[in-house]
Amino acid sequence: MTEPEEVWPVSDDDVAGRYTVRSVARALRLIEIVADGPSEGRSLSDLARELGASKSTTLALARTLTSAGMLRDSRPGPRYNLGTALIRLGDITRSQLPLGDICRPVLSQLTELTKMTSRVAIYDNGYPVFIERVDGPGTVRFHTPLGQREEPHASAAGKAMLATMTEEQVRTICAEHGLQARTSRTITDIDRLLASLTTVRGTGFAVDDEEDAEGIFCVGAAFFGHDGRCAGAMSVTGIKSDLPVWKVQELGRTVRRSADQVSELLGGERYKADLISGAIA
């Protein structure tokens, strides 16, 4: 005879804990929704719709986050934007990311060699997120803010990282994010993207030829950690010009060597075509 399954009683503390966790998750999601919104902010109606919650629940969360400085509301409206407290947290987060410190000397050297702005990105759920930058010489400064996600299919760093993955992983990521057109040159067809990633695996570097922003040219290469997995990517950015093929190849090899330096600093292997020929899982 089967003994009855023992059922543990659910206490009031358990119920309260579950409610608190759900509220925290909603609050974090609300911050992400505002972050992805337009510069003029998001209305309460927009936030409630995106959050899938009532206006009263959304308003309570927004007010709590506003009082903590995580959000700020502007009138008339209100319309919600990110709060100034996140600036401080961003600075603290950046200071606690050792990868930026590790890569900065390599970035400085890369900028010196290429005369272009160099950056390093980490991988964040399918998106490249840049955490460090060294501006190129001259008066031209690119709008390349740190800590923001960039589209993986449209950026050189993103494509360099996608090339380290299996076809199934790439298809999953692209299905979740969508292949949105950033410019008329953005690859928006998954099969074309997969074909381009085959080229990236062969050369060891990826090219963004005005795919993310018109008039901007980027070259990126992935680097690897001690576990053999892709840890991020380095890239250089400059004004688009009619570069001959040999010049692009030369630039790509330079970025590739810099990425290899970072791999070695992280205890990983230097790039080999067979390292990612099957794509790292």
N, C-alpha and C positions, 0 to 999 in steps of 0.2 A: 504494500500500500504506500502510495506516494505521500510524503509528508508535506503539509501545506507550507508554501513559501513564506518566510518570515518577512513581515512588512514593518519597516522602521517608521515611527511616527514623524510627521513633518511639523517642526516647531515654528513658532511665530518668527523666530530669528532667521530660519531658513527662508521663509517667504519674504521677509524684509530684505534679506541678502540678495535674493533673485531679482527683486524689484530694483534694488540699488544698481546691480550689474547692468540690468536692462536700461536704466536711466543713463548710466555712464556711457554705454554704447551709443545711445541716441545722441547724447551731447557731443561725443566725438564725431559722430556722423554729421551732425549739424555744422560743426566747424569745417569739415571737408566740403560740404555743400556750399558754404559761403566762400571758401577758398577757390572753388571752381567756378564761381559766379562772375558776373561783370564787375567792372571797376566801380560802378555807381551803387553796387550793393544788391542784396536780394530782399524782396518784400516778405512780409510774414506769410502771405498766401503762397508765395513761391516755395518758401522753406517748408511749410506744412505739407504741401503737395509732394515735394521731393522726399521729405522724411517719412511720408505715409502716416502722419499723425494729425490729430485735431489741432485747430489753431490755438486753443487754450493750452494744450500740452506743449506745443512748439513755443508759444510765447513765454511760458514758465521757464523752459530750458534756455531760451534766448536771453531772458532777463538775468538768469543766474550766471550765464557765461559773460554777459556784459558787465555785471558787477565785479567779476573776477578779472576783467580786462582782456578776456579772450575774444570778445566781440565788441563792437561799438555800433551804436545806432545813430543814424542821421535823420534829421527832420527836413521837410515833412515826410511822413511815411508811417511808421519808421521803416528805414531800409538798413540792413545789417551788413557790415564789413568786418574784416578781421581786426582784432584789437591790438593795442600796442604791447600788451604783455607777451604776445607771441614773438615780438622782436627780441626781447630779452632771452626767452627760451631758445630761440633760434641761435643766438650768439653762444649760449651755453652748450647747446647740442653740437654746434660746429667745433667748439673748443674741445669737446670730449670725443670727437672723431679722430683717432690717430691717423687714419688713412690720409687725411688732408695734410698733416705734418710730414708724413712719409713721402708723399708725392710732390710737395712743393718744390724741393730742389730739382727734381726731374722736370717739372713744369717750367721752371725758370730756364733751365738748359734748353728745353724744347722751343720756348719762345725766342731765345737768343739765336737758335739755329734757323728757325723758320721765319722769324720776324712777324709771327702771327699770334693771336690770342690763344692760349692753351688752357684746357680745362680737364678736370677729372670727374668722372661720374661713378656712382654706385648703382647697383641694380635694385629696384624697388617694385616688386610685384609686376614685372613686365615693363616698367618705365625706367629710363635712365634719370637719375637725380644728381645734378652737379653739385659738388661740395667744395671745390676749390678752383681758383682761376688766377692766371697771371696774364695781364693785359699786354698786348703787343705794343711796340714803340709807335710814336706818332700821335696825332690828335684824334684819330678815329677811335671811338669806343663803341663796342657792340652792346646791345641790350641783352646781356646774358646773366640774369639774376641767379644766385645760388639758392639751392633748396627747393627748386620747382621741378616738377616732372616735365619731361619732354616726350613727344610722341616717338615710340620705338621704331616705327616703320619709316619715319621721315627724317630722322637724325642719324648722323654718321656713328655716334657712340651707340645709339640704340640698335642700329643694324649690325654693328660689330658684336654686340652682346647677343642679339637674336641668332647670329651665325653660329654661336656655340651650343645652340639647343637643337633638339630633334625637330623634325617636321611637324610631328603631332603637337609638341609644345608651342611651336610658332603659330600653328593654326589656332590653338586654344587661346593664346594671348591676343591674337588679332581679332578673333571672334568676340572676345570680351570687350576689347577697347574700340574696335572698328577701325577701318583704314580711311580715316578722314583726310580729305584733300586740304593741304596747307597752301599749296600753290598749284599752278597748272602742271608742274613737273613731279608732283608727289605720286608715288606708286600707290594706287588704290586697289589693285588686283592682287589677290593672295598668291596666285601662281607666278605672276611676274616678280613679286617680292621673293618668293622661294628661289626662283632662278637667280635673282641678284645675290642672294645669300650664298649660293654655290660659288659665285665669283669671289665673294668676300672670303670664304674659307680657303680658296686657292691662293689669294694674294696676301691674306693676313690683315687686311685693312678694308674699311668701308668708306664710301664717298657719299656725301650729301651735296648734290649739285643743284642748288636752289630748290631743294625739295621741301625744306622747312620754312624758308623765308626767301623772298626774291632778292637777288643780288648778293646772296651770302653763300659761301662755299666752305665745306667742312670735310675733314678727313679724320677718321677715328679707328682705334684698334683696341681690342679687348686685352685685359691682363688677368692672370690666374692666381689663386691662393694656394696655400700649401696642400689643400685637399684636391687640387686639380680642377676645381670648378671656377667658372668665370666669377671674378670678384668685382669687376667694373670695366671701365674703358677710359682711355685718354683720347682727346681730340684737339685739333687746331681749327680755328675759324678765321676767315679773311674775306675780303671783298672779292666777288666773282670777277674773274678775268679770263681771257682766252688762253688757258694753260695748255701747252702741248701734252700729249699722252706721257712722254718721258718725264716731264716735270711732275705730273700727278703721281706717277709711279715712284719717283724719287722722294716726294713728300710723304707718300704712304709708307715707304720703307723707313723714313726717319721717325714717323709716329710709331711704327711697329717696334723699332728699337727702343724707344722710350717706354712703351708699354712693357716690353720685355724686362727693362730695368726694374719697373715696379713689381713685376711678377717675382723677380729674384729677391727683392726686398721683402716680399711677403712669404718667401719660402716656396714659391711655385716654380713651374718650369717655363723656360723660354718657349716662344711660339714655334710649333712645328705643324705643317699642314695636316699630318696624320693625327695630331692631338685632337682636332675637332672634325676630322673627316667623317666620323660617324655621329658627330655632335655630342657634346657632354650632356648627360642626363641631369 
